[in-house]
Amino acid sequence: MHYRFSQPIMVLAFEDNHQIAVSVPAGQIVDVIGPAENDGRFLLLNVNDQPFHAFASDLADGIEQILAR
């Protein structure tokens, strides 16, 4: 499903077994893939063809569903 951030949000990238916090600006369109495998607090997102994790609670009020990308 395609969503647009209505406010900036911090997401986590995973590189070389390290977590890196990345800021995603308001207006960014993302695909919400689903729950992260190892931790139910996170959702897996696809932002510009790159995978990220975001807290599900952060997304509850900060995104709006859109029909087309």
mmCIF file of the N, C-alpha and C atoms, coordinates in Angstrom:
data_MODEL
# 
_entry.id   MODEL 
# 
loop_
_atom_site.group_PDB 
_atom_site.id 
_atom_site.type_symbol 
_atom_site.label_atom_id 
_atom_site.label_alt_id 
_atom_site.label_comp_id 
_atom_site.label_asym_id 
_atom_site.label_entity_id 
_atom_site.label_seq_id 
_atom_site.pdbx_PDB_ins_code 
_atom_site.Cartn_x 
_atom_site.Cartn_y 
_atom_site.Cartn_z 
_atom_site.occupancy 
_atom_site.B_iso_or_equiv 
_atom_site.pdbx_formal_charge 
_atom_site.auth_seq_id 
_atom_site.auth_comp_id 
_atom_site.auth_asym_id 
_atom_site.auth_atom_id 
_atom_site.pdbx_PDB_model_num 
ATOM 1   N N  . MET A 1 1  ? 0.837  -1.171  0.000  1.00 0.00 ? 1  MET A N  1 
ATOM 2   C CA . MET A 1 1  ? 0.000  0.000   0.000  1.00 0.00 ? 1  MET A CA 1 
ATOM 3   C C  . MET A 1 1  ? 0.885  1.238   0.000  1.00 0.00 ? 1  MET A C  1 
ATOM 4   N N  . HIS A 1 2  ? 0.464  2.260   -0.698 1.00 0.00 ? 2  HIS A N  1 
ATOM 5   C CA . HIS A 1 2  ? 1.219  3.502   -0.799 1.00 0.00 ? 2  HIS A CA 1 
ATOM 6   C C  . HIS A 1 2  ? 0.710  4.502   0.233  1.00 0.00 ? 2  HIS A C  1 
ATOM 7   N N  . TYR A 1 3  ? 1.647  5.165   0.884  1.00 0.00 ? 3  TYR A N  1 
ATOM 8   C CA . TYR A 1 3  ? 1.318  6.165   1.891  1.00 0.00 ? 3  TYR A CA 1 
ATOM 9   C C  . TYR A 1 3  ? 2.213  7.381   1.709  1.00 0.00 ? 3  TYR A C  1 
ATOM 10  N N  . ARG A 1 4  ? 1.730  8.524   2.185  1.00 0.00 ? 4  ARG A N  1 
ATOM 11  C CA . ARG A 1 4  ? 2.518  9.759   2.171  1.00 0.00 ? 4  ARG A CA 1 
ATOM 12  C C  . ARG A 1 4  ? 2.666  10.228  3.611  1.00 0.00 ? 4  ARG A C  1 
ATOM 13  N N  . PHE A 1 5  ? 3.894  10.596  3.979  1.00 0.00 ? 5  PHE A N  1 
ATOM 14  C CA . PHE A 1 5  ? 4.133  11.148  5.307  1.00 0.00 ? 5  PHE A CA 1 
ATOM 15  C C  . PHE A 1 5  ? 3.582  12.561  5.382  1.00 0.00 ? 5  PHE A C  1 
ATOM 16  N N  . SER A 1 6  ? 2.822  12.860  6.422  1.00 0.00 ? 6  SER A N  1 
ATOM 17  C CA . SER A 1 6  ? 2.294  14.205  6.616  1.00 0.00 ? 6  SER A CA 1 
ATOM 18  C C  . SER A 1 6  ? 3.215  15.036  7.507  1.00 0.00 ? 6  SER A C  1 
ATOM 19  N N  . GLN A 1 7  ? 4.224  14.394  8.069  1.00 0.00 ? 7  GLN A N  1 
ATOM 20  C CA . GLN A 1 7  ? 5.211  15.078  8.900  1.00 0.00 ? 7  GLN A CA 1 
ATOM 21  C C  . GLN A 1 7  ? 6.533  14.317  8.781  1.00 0.00 ? 7  GLN A C  1 
ATOM 22  N N  . PRO A 1 8  ? 7.661  14.960  9.072  1.00 0.00 ? 8  PRO A N  1 
ATOM 23  C CA . PRO A 1 8  ? 8.942  14.235  9.010  1.00 0.00 ? 8  PRO A CA 1 
ATOM 24  C C  . PRO A 1 8  ? 8.936  13.085  10.020 1.00 0.00 ? 8  PRO A C  1 
ATOM 25  N N  . ILE A 1 9  ? 9.675  12.048  9.727  1.00 0.00 ? 9  ILE A N  1 
ATOM 26  C CA . ILE A 1 9  ? 9.720  10.884  10.608 1.00 0.00 ? 9  ILE A CA 1 
ATOM 27  C C  . ILE A 1 9  ? 11.123 10.274  10.570 1.00 0.00 ? 9  ILE A C  1 
ATOM 28  N N  . MET A 1 10 ? 11.523 9.696   11.683 1.00 0.00 ? 10 MET A N  1 
ATOM 29  C CA . MET A 1 10 ? 12.799 8.987   11.757 1.00 0.00 ? 10 MET A CA 1 
ATOM 30  C C  . MET A 1 10 ? 12.531 7.504   11.512 1.00 0.00 ? 10 MET A C  1 
ATOM 31  N N  . VAL A 1 11 ? 13.354 6.900   10.667 1.00 0.00 ? 11 VAL A N  1 
ATOM 32  C CA . VAL A 1 11 ? 13.272 5.477   10.372 1.00 0.00 ? 11 VAL A CA 1 
ATOM 33  C C  . VAL A 1 11 ? 14.647 4.874   10.601 1.00 0.00 ? 11 VAL A C  1 
ATOM 34  N N  . LEU A 1 12 ? 14.721 3.554   10.641 1.00 0.00 ? 12 LEU A N  1 
ATOM 35  C CA . LEU A 1 12 ? 15.989 2.870   10.863 1.00 0.00 ? 12 LEU A CA 1 
ATOM 36  C C  . LEU A 1 12 ? 16.404 2.080   9.630  1.00 0.00 ? 12 LEU A C  1 
ATOM 37  N N  . ALA A 1 13 ? 17.653 2.275   9.246  1.00 0.00 ? 13 ALA A N  1 
ATOM 38  C CA . ALA A 1 13 ? 18.263 1.485   8.182  1.00 0.00 ? 13 ALA A CA 1 
ATOM 39  C C  . ALA A 1 13 ? 19.228 0.512   8.859  1.00 0.00 ? 13 ALA A C  1 
ATOM 40  N N  . PHE A 1 14 ? 19.460 -0.622  8.215  1.00 0.00 ? 14 PHE A N  1 
ATOM 41  C CA . PHE A 1 14 ? 20.364 -1.616  8.780  1.00 0.00 ? 14 PHE A CA 1 
ATOM 42  C C  . PHE A 1 14 ? 21.491 -1.867  7.789  1.00 0.00 ? 14 PHE A C  1 
ATOM 43  N N  . GLU A 1 15 ? 22.714 -1.529  8.200  1.00 0.00 ? 15 GLU A N  1 
ATOM 44  C CA . GLU A 1 15 ? 23.892 -1.743  7.360  1.00 0.00 ? 15 GLU A CA 1 
ATOM 45  C C  . GLU A 1 15 ? 24.989 -2.354  8.210  1.00 0.00 ? 15 GLU A C  1 
ATOM 46  N N  . ASP A 1 16 ? 25.585 -3.412  7.710  1.00 0.00 ? 16 ASP A N  1 
ATOM 47  C CA . ASP A 1 16 ? 26.712 -4.061  8.395  1.00 0.00 ? 16 ASP A CA 1 
ATOM 48  C C  . ASP A 1 16 ? 26.425 -4.328  9.864  1.00 0.00 ? 16 ASP A C  1 
ATOM 49  N N  . ASN A 1 17 ? 25.247 -4.868  10.151 1.00 0.00 ? 17 ASN A N  1 
ATOM 50  C CA . ASN A 1 17 ? 24.812 -5.209  11.504 1.00 0.00 ? 17 ASN A CA 1 
ATOM 51  C C  . ASN A 1 17 ? 24.716 -4.001  12.436 1.00 0.00 ? 17 ASN A C  1 
ATOM 52  N N  . HIS A 1 18 ? 24.517 -2.803  11.885 1.00 0.00 ? 18 HIS A N  1 
ATOM 53  C CA . HIS A 1 18 ? 24.332 -1.591  12.672 1.00 0.00 ? 18 HIS A CA 1 
ATOM 54  C C  . HIS A 1 18 ? 23.028 -0.922  12.254 1.00 0.00 ? 18 HIS A C  1 
ATOM 55  N N  . GLN A 1 19 ? 22.405 -0.272  13.217 1.00 0.00 ? 19 GLN A N  1 
ATOM 56  C CA . GLN A 1 19 ? 21.196 0.505   12.929 1.00 0.00 ? 19 GLN A CA 1 
ATOM 57  C C  . GLN A 1 19 ? 21.597 1.958   12.701 1.00 0.00 ? 19 GLN A C  1 
ATOM 58  N N  . ILE A 1 20 ? 21.047 2.556   11.671 1.00 0.00 ? 20 ILE A N  1 
ATOM 59  C CA . ILE A 1 20 ? 21.331 3.948   11.346 1.00 0.00 ? 20 ILE A CA 1 
ATOM 60  C C  . ILE A 1 20 ? 20.002 4.687   11.274 1.00 0.00 ? 20 ILE A C  1 
ATOM 61  N N  . ALA A 1 21 ? 19.875 5.759   12.043 1.00 0.00 ? 21 ALA A N  1 
ATOM 62  C CA . ALA A 1 21 ? 18.659 6.562   12.010 1.00 0.00 ? 21 ALA A CA 1 
ATOM 63  C C  . ALA A 1 21 ? 18.711 7.492   10.801 1.00 0.00 ? 21 ALA A C  1 
ATOM 64  N N  . VAL A 1 22 ? 17.610 7.531   10.058 1.00 0.00 ? 22 VAL A N  1 
ATOM 65  C CA . VAL A 1 22 ? 17.505 8.354   8.854  1.00 0.00 ? 22 VAL A CA 1 
ATOM 66  C C  . VAL A 1 22 ? 16.227 9.168   8.952  1.00 0.00 ? 22 VAL A C  1 
ATOM 67  N N  . SER A 1 23 ? 16.309 10.444  8.625  1.00 0.00 ? 23 SER A N  1 
ATOM 68  C CA . SER A 1 23 ? 15.127 11.295  8.622  1.00 0.00 ? 23 SER A CA 1 
ATOM 69  C C  . SER A 1 23 ? 14.482 11.256  7.245  1.00 0.00 ? 23 SER A C  1 
ATOM 70  N N  . VAL A 1 24 ? 13.166 11.047  7.224  1.00 0.00 ? 24 VAL A N  1 
ATOM 71  C CA . VAL A 1 24 ? 12.396 11.045  5.979  1.00 0.00 ? 24 VAL A CA 1 
ATOM 72  C C  . VAL A 1 24 ? 11.488 12.274  6.025  1.00 0.00 ? 24 VAL A C  1 
ATOM 73  N N  . PRO A 1 25 ? 11.544 13.121  4.991  1.00 0.00 ? 25 PRO A N  1 
ATOM 74  C CA . PRO A 1 25 ? 10.792 14.380  5.044  1.00 0.00 ? 25 PRO A CA 1 
ATOM 75  C C  . PRO A 1 25 ? 9.289  14.202  4.862  1.00 0.00 ? 25 PRO A C  1 
ATOM 76  N N  . ALA A 1 26 ? 8.547  15.207  5.304  1.00 0.00 ? 26 ALA A N  1 
ATOM 77  C CA . ALA A 1 26 ? 7.103  15.248  5.053  1.00 0.00 ? 26 ALA A CA 1 
ATOM 78  C C  . ALA A 1 26 ? 6.875  15.273  3.555  1.00 0.00 ? 26 ALA A C  1 
ATOM 79  N N  . GLY A 1 27 ? 5.819  14.617  3.110  1.00 0.00 ? 27 GLY A N  1 
ATOM 80  C CA . GLY A 1 27 ? 5.499  14.548  1.685  1.00 0.00 ? 27 GLY A CA 1 
ATOM 81  C C  . GLY A 1 27 ? 6.081  13.346  0.976  1.00 0.00 ? 27 GLY A C  1 
ATOM 82  N N  . GLN A 1 28 ? 6.994  12.637  1.622  1.00 0.00 ? 28 GLN A N  1 
ATOM 83  C CA . GLN A 1 28 ? 7.620  11.457  1.010  1.00 0.00 ? 28 GLN A CA 1 
ATOM 84  C C  . GLN A 1 28 ? 6.584  10.343  0.849  1.00 0.00 ? 28 GLN A C  1 
ATOM 85  N N  . ILE A 1 29 ? 6.568  9.696   -0.303 1.00 0.00 ? 29 ILE A N  1 
ATOM 86  C CA . ILE A 1 29 ? 5.679  8.564   -0.549 1.00 0.00 ? 29 ILE A CA 1 
ATOM 87  C C  . ILE A 1 29 ? 6.443  7.280   -0.271 1.00 0.00 ? 29 ILE A C  1 
ATOM 88  N N  . VAL A 1 30 ? 5.818  6.385   0.487  1.00 0.00 ? 30 VAL A N  1 
ATOM 89  C CA . VAL A 1 30 ? 6.450  5.124   0.874  1.00 0.00 ? 30 VAL A CA 1 
ATOM 90  C C  . VAL A 1 30 ? 5.481  3.976   0.641  1.00 0.00 ? 30 VAL A C  1 
ATOM 91  N N  . ASP A 1 31 ? 6.036  2.779   0.577  1.00 0.00 ? 31 ASP A N  1 
ATOM 92  C CA . ASP A 1 31 ? 5.235  1.559   0.560  1.00 0.00 ? 31 ASP A CA 1 
ATOM 93  C C  . ASP A 1 31 ? 5.384  0.901   1.925  1.00 0.00 ? 31 ASP A C  1 
ATOM 94  N N  . VAL A 1 32 ? 4.281  0.602   2.569  1.00 0.00 ? 32 VAL A N  1 
ATOM 95  C CA . VAL A 1 32 ? 4.310  -0.146  3.832  1.00 0.00 ? 32 VAL A CA 1 
ATOM 96  C C  . VAL A 1 32 ? 4.184  -1.616  3.465  1.00 0.00 ? 32 VAL A C  1 
ATOM 97  N N  . ILE A 1 33 ? 5.246  -2.370  3.724  1.00 0.00 ? 33 ILE A N  1 
ATOM 98  C CA . ILE A 1 33 ? 5.303  -3.780  3.357  1.00 0.00 ? 33 ILE A CA 1 
ATOM 99  C C  . ILE A 1 33 ? 4.552  -4.639  4.368  1.00 0.00 ? 33 ILE A C  1 
ATOM 100 N N  . GLY A 1 34 ? 4.738  -4.357  5.662  1.00 0.00 ? 34 GLY A N  1 
ATOM 101 C CA . GLY A 1 34 ? 4.081  -5.122  6.710  1.00 0.00 ? 34 GLY A CA 1 
ATOM 102 C C  . GLY A 1 34 ? 4.906  -5.128  7.968  1.00 0.00 ? 34 GLY A C  1 
ATOM 103 N N  . PRO A 1 35 ? 4.540  -5.947  8.939  1.00 0.00 ? 35 PRO A N  1 
ATOM 104 C CA . PRO A 1 35 ? 5.286  -6.020  10.194 1.00 0.00 ? 35 PRO A CA 1 
ATOM 105 C C  . PRO A 1 35 ? 6.701  -6.549  9.976  1.00 0.00 ? 35 PRO A C  1 
ATOM 106 N N  . ALA A 1 36 ? 7.638  -6.024  10.751 1.00 0.00 ? 36 ALA A N  1 
ATOM 107 C CA . ALA A 1 36 ? 9.004  -6.542  10.727 1.00 0.00 ? 36 ALA A CA 1 
ATOM 108 C C  . ALA A 1 36 ? 9.010  -7.943  11.325 1.00 0.00 ? 36 ALA A C  1 
ATOM 109 N N  . GLU A 1 37 ? 9.860  -8.800  10.817 1.00 0.00 ? 37 GLU A N  1 
ATOM 110 C CA . GLU A 1 37 ? 9.863  -10.211 11.236 1.00 0.00 ? 37 GLU A CA 1 
ATOM 111 C C  . GLU A 1 37 ? 10.196 -10.421 12.702 1.00 0.00 ? 37 GLU A C  1 
ATOM 112 N N  . ASN A 1 38 ? 11.216 -9.751  13.204 1.00 0.00 ? 38 ASN A N  1 
ATOM 113 C CA . ASN A 1 38 ? 11.730 -10.080 14.529 1.00 0.00 ? 38 ASN A CA 1 
ATOM 114 C C  . ASN A 1 38 ? 11.218 -9.189  15.651 1.00 0.00 ? 38 ASN A C  1 
ATOM 115 N N  . ASP A 1 39 ? 10.458 -8.146  15.301 1.00 0.00 ? 39 ASP A N  1 
ATOM 116 C CA . ASP A 1 39 ? 10.030 -7.215  16.339 1.00 0.00 ? 39 ASP A CA 1 
ATOM 117 C C  . ASP A 1 39 ? 8.690  -6.592  15.943 1.00 0.00 ? 39 ASP A C  1 
ATOM 118 N N  . GLY A 1 40 ? 7.642  -6.904  16.673 1.00 0.00 ? 40 GLY A N  1 
ATOM 119 C CA . GLY A 1 40 ? 6.306  -6.445  16.364 1.00 0.00 ? 40 GLY A CA 1 
ATOM 120 C C  . GLY A 1 40 ? 6.084  -4.958  16.539 1.00 0.00 ? 40 GLY A C  1 
ATOM 121 N N  . ARG A 1 41 ? 7.042  -4.247  17.139 1.00 0.00 ? 41 ARG A N  1 
ATOM 122 C CA . ARG A 1 41 ? 6.904  -2.802  17.299 1.00 0.00 ? 41 ARG A CA 1 
ATOM 123 C C  . ARG A 1 41 ? 7.153  -2.054  15.997 1.00 0.00 ? 41 ARG A C  1 
ATOM 124 N N  . PHE A 1 42 ? 7.799  -2.735  15.036 1.00 0.00 ? 42 PHE A N  1 
ATOM 125 C CA . PHE A 1 42 ? 8.228  -2.080  13.808 1.00 0.00 ? 42 PHE A CA 1 
ATOM 126 C C  . PHE A 1 42 ? 7.435  -2.524  12.589 1.00 0.00 ? 42 PHE A C  1 
ATOM 127 N N  . LEU A 1 43 ? 7.331  -1.610  11.615 1.00 0.00 ? 43 LEU A N  1 
ATOM 128 C CA . LEU A 1 43 ? 6.815  -1.939  10.294 1.00 0.00 ? 43 LEU A CA 1 
ATOM 129 C C  . LEU A 1 43 ? 7.959  -1.805  9.292  1.00 0.00 ? 43 LEU A C  1 
ATOM 130 N N  . LEU A 1 44 ? 7.942  -2.657  8.292  1.00 0.00 ? 44 LEU A N  1 
ATOM 131 C CA . LEU A 1 44 ? 8.929  -2.599  7.223  1.00 0.00 ? 44 LEU A CA 1 
ATOM 132 C C  . LEU A 1 44 ? 8.407  -1.665  6.140  1.00 0.00 ? 44 LEU A C  1 
ATOM 133 N N  . LEU A 1 45 ? 9.217  -0.672  5.778  1.00 0.00 ? 45 LEU A N  1 
ATOM 134 C CA . LEU A 1 45 ? 8.850  0.307   4.758  1.00 0.00 ? 45 LEU A CA 1 
ATOM 135 C C  . LEU A 1 45 ? 9.807  0.210   3.578  1.00 0.00 ? 45 LEU A C  1 
ATOM 136 N N  . ASN A 1 46 ? 9.315  0.588   2.421  1.00 0.00 ? 46 ASN A N  1 
ATOM 137 C CA . ASN A 1 46 ? 10.150 0.719   1.236  1.00 0.00 ? 46 ASN A CA 1 
ATOM 138 C C  . ASN A 1 46 ? 10.122 2.200   0.861  1.00 0.00 ? 46 ASN A C  1 
ATOM 139 N N  . VAL A 1 47 ? 11.284 2.852   0.983  1.00 0.00 ? 47 VAL A N  1 
ATOM 140 C CA . VAL A 1 47 ? 11.410 4.277   0.669  1.00 0.00 ? 47 VAL A CA 1 
ATOM 141 C C  . VAL A 1 47 ? 12.435 4.405   -0.445 1.00 0.00 ? 47 VAL A C  1 
ATOM 142 N N  . ASN A 1 48 ? 11.997 4.844   -1.608 1.00 0.00 ? 48 ASN A N  1 
ATOM 143 C CA . ASN A 1 48 ? 12.909 4.968   -2.760 1.00 0.00 ? 48 ASN A CA 1 
ATOM 144 C C  . ASN A 1 48 ? 13.663 3.665   -3.019 1.00 0.00 ? 48 ASN A C  1 
ATOM 145 N N  . ASP A 1 49 ? 12.933 2.551   -2.975 1.00 0.00 ? 49 ASP A N  1 
ATOM 146 C CA . ASP A 1 49 ? 13.483 1.217   -3.226 1.00 0.00 ? 49 ASP A CA 1 
ATOM 147 C C  . ASP A 1 49 ? 14.530 0.778   -2.212 1.00 0.00 ? 49 ASP A C  1 
ATOM 148 N N  . GLN A 1 50 ? 14.482 1.327   -1.005 1.00 0.00 ? 50 GLN A N  1 
ATOM 149 C CA . GLN A 1 50 ? 15.367 0.906   0.076  1.00 0.00 ? 50 GLN A CA 1 
ATOM 150 C C  . GLN A 1 50 ? 14.524 0.522   1.287  1.00 0.00 ? 50 GLN A C  1 
ATOM 151 N N  . PRO A 1 51 ? 14.893 -0.588  1.953  1.00 0.00 ? 51 PRO A N  1 
ATOM 152 C CA . PRO A 1 51 ? 14.104 -1.027  3.117  1.00 0.00 ? 51 PRO A CA 1 
ATOM 153 C C  . PRO A 1 51 ? 14.483 -0.268  4.385  1.00 0.00 ? 51 PRO A C  1 
ATOM 154 N N  . PHE A 1 52 ? 13.483 0.057   5.175  1.00 0.00 ? 52 PHE A N  1 
ATOM 155 C CA . PHE A 1 52 ? 13.671 0.717   6.465  1.00 0.00 ? 52 PHE A CA 1 
ATOM 156 C C  . PHE A 1 52 ? 12.670 0.145   7.449  1.00 0.00 ? 52 PHE A C  1 
ATOM 157 N N  . HIS A 1 53 ? 12.963 0.317   8.735  1.00 0.00 ? 53 HIS A N  1 
ATOM 158 C CA . HIS A 1 53 ? 12.028 -0.015  9.797  1.00 0.00 ? 53 HIS A CA 1 
ATOM 159 C C  . HIS A 1 53 ? 11.563 1.288   10.438 1.00 0.00 ? 53 HIS A C  1 
ATOM 160 N N  . ALA A 1 54 ? 10.286 1.341   10.810 1.00 0.00 ? 54 ALA A N  1 
ATOM 161 C CA . ALA A 1 54 ? 9.731  2.485   11.531 1.00 0.00 ? 54 ALA A CA 1 
ATOM 162 C C  . ALA A 1 54 ? 8.834  1.958   12.636 1.00 0.00 ? 54 ALA A C  1 
ATOM 163 N N  . PHE A 1 55 ? 8.801  2.671   13.747 1.00 0.00 ? 55 PHE A N  1 
ATOM 164 C CA . PHE A 1 55 ? 7.890  2.285   14.815 1.00 0.00 ? 55 PHE A CA 1 
ATOM 165 C C  . PHE A 1 55 ? 6.460  2.419   14.314 1.00 0.00 ? 55 PHE A C  1 
ATOM 166 N N  . ALA A 1 56 ? 5.672  1.380   14.507 1.00 0.00 ? 56 ALA A N  1 
ATOM 167 C CA . ALA A 1 56 ? 4.270  1.407   14.091 1.00 0.00 ? 56 ALA A CA 1 
ATOM 168 C C  . ALA A 1 56 ? 3.531  2.556   14.771 1.00 0.00 ? 56 ALA A C  1 
ATOM 169 N N  . SER A 1 57 ? 3.865  2.835   16.020 1.00 0.00 ? 57 SER A N  1 
ATOM 170 C CA . SER A 1 57 ? 3.196  3.916   16.749 1.00 0.00 ? 57 SER A CA 1 
ATOM 171 C C  . SER A 1 57 ? 3.499  5.281   16.134 1.00 0.00 ? 57 SER A C  1 
ATOM 172 N N  . ASP A 1 58 ? 4.685  5.456   15.546 1.00 0.00 ? 58 ASP A N  1 
ATOM 173 C CA . ASP A 1 58 ? 5.030  6.719   14.888 1.00 0.00 ? 58 ASP A CA 1 
ATOM 174 C C  . ASP A 1 58 ? 4.221  6.923   13.611 1.00 0.00 ? 58 ASP A C  1 
ATOM 175 N N  . LEU A 1 59 ? 3.836  5.828   12.979 1.00 0.00 ? 59 LEU A N  1 
ATOM 176 C CA . LEU A 1 59 ? 3.103  5.922   11.720 1.00 0.00 ? 59 LEU A CA 1 
ATOM 177 C C  . LEU A 1 59 ? 1.599  6.094   11.914 1.00 0.00 ? 59 LEU A C  1 
ATOM 178 N N  . ALA A 1 60 ? 1.120  5.807   13.093 1.00 0.00 ? 60 ALA A N  1 
ATOM 179 C CA . ALA A 1 60 ? -0.328 5.815   13.320 1.00 0.00 ? 60 ALA A CA 1 
ATOM 180 C C  . ALA A 1 60 ? -0.989 7.140   12.943 1.00 0.00 ? 60 ALA A C  1 
ATOM 181 N N  . ASP A 1 61 ? -0.365 8.247   13.276 1.00 0.00 ? 61 ASP A N  1 
ATOM 182 C CA . ASP A 1 61 ? -0.971 9.546   13.002 1.00 0.00 ? 61 ASP A CA 1 
ATOM 183 C C  . ASP A 1 61 ? -0.217 10.335  11.948 1.00 0.00 ? 61 ASP A C  1 
ATOM 184 N N  . GLY A 1 62 ? 0.918  9.826   11.485 1.00 0.00 ? 62 GLY A N  1 
ATOM 185 C CA . GLY A 1 62 ? 1.775  10.618  10.625 1.00 0.00 ? 62 GLY A CA 1 
ATOM 186 C C  . GLY A 1 62 ? 1.748  10.291  9.147  1.00 0.00 ? 62 GLY A C  1 
ATOM 187 N N  . ILE A 1 63 ? 0.833  9.399   8.715  1.00 0.00 ? 63 ILE A N  1 
ATOM 188 C CA . ILE A 1 63 ? 0.794  9.057   7.289  1.00 0.00 ? 63 ILE A CA 1 
ATOM 189 C C  . ILE A 1 63 ? -0.646 9.020   6.788  1.00 0.00 ? 63 ILE A C  1 
ATOM 190 N N  . GLU A 1 64 ? -0.786 9.230   5.499  1.00 0.00 ? 64 GLU A N  1 
ATOM 191 C CA . GLU A 1 64 ? -2.101 9.130   4.866  1.00 0.00 ? 64 GLU A CA 1 
ATOM 192 C C  . GLU A 1 64 ? -1.996 8.177   3.683  1.00 0.00 ? 64 GLU A C  1 
ATOM 193 N N  . GLN A 1 65 ? -2.980 7.337   3.502  1.00 0.00 ? 65 GLN A N  1 
ATOM 194 C CA . GLN A 1 65 ? -2.982 6.386   2.391  1.00 0.00 ? 65 GLN A CA 1 
ATOM 195 C C  . GLN A 1 65 ? -3.286 7.124   1.100  1.00 0.00 ? 65 GLN A C  1 
ATOM 196 N N  . ILE A 1 66 ? -2.576 6.754   0.048  1.00 0.00 ? 66 ILE A N  1 
ATOM 197 C CA . ILE A 1 66 ? -2.869 7.295   -1.284 1.00 0.00 ? 66 ILE A CA 1 
ATOM 198 C C  . ILE A 1 66 ? -3.115 6.125   -2.225 1.00 0.00 ? 66 ILE A C  1 
ATOM 199 N N  . LEU A 1 67 ? -3.859 6.381   -3.273 1.00 0.00 ? 67 LEU A N  1 
ATOM 200 C CA . LEU A 1 67 ? -4.255 5.297   -4.168 1.00 0.00 ? 67 LEU A CA 1 
ATOM 201 C C  . LEU A 1 67 ? -3.228 5.006   -5.261 1.00 0.00 ? 67 LEU A C  1 
ATOM 202 N N  . ALA A 1 68 ? -2.538 6.009   -5.732 1.00 0.00 ? 68 ALA A N  1 
ATOM 203 C CA . ALA A 1 68 ? -1.563 5.799   -6.802 1.00 0.00 ? 68 ALA A CA 1 
ATOM 204 C C  . ALA A 1 68 ? -0.285 6.539   -6.483 1.00 0.00 ? 68 ALA A C  1 
ATOM 205 N N  . ARG A 1 69 ? 0.796  6.043   -7.034 1.00 0.00 ? 69 ARG A N  1 
ATOM 206 C CA . ARG A 1 69 ? 2.087  6.647   -6.762 1.00 0.00 ? 69 ARG A CA 1 
ATOM 207 C C  . ARG A 1 69 ? 2.475  7.559   -7.873 1.00 0.00 ? 69 ARG A C  1 
# 
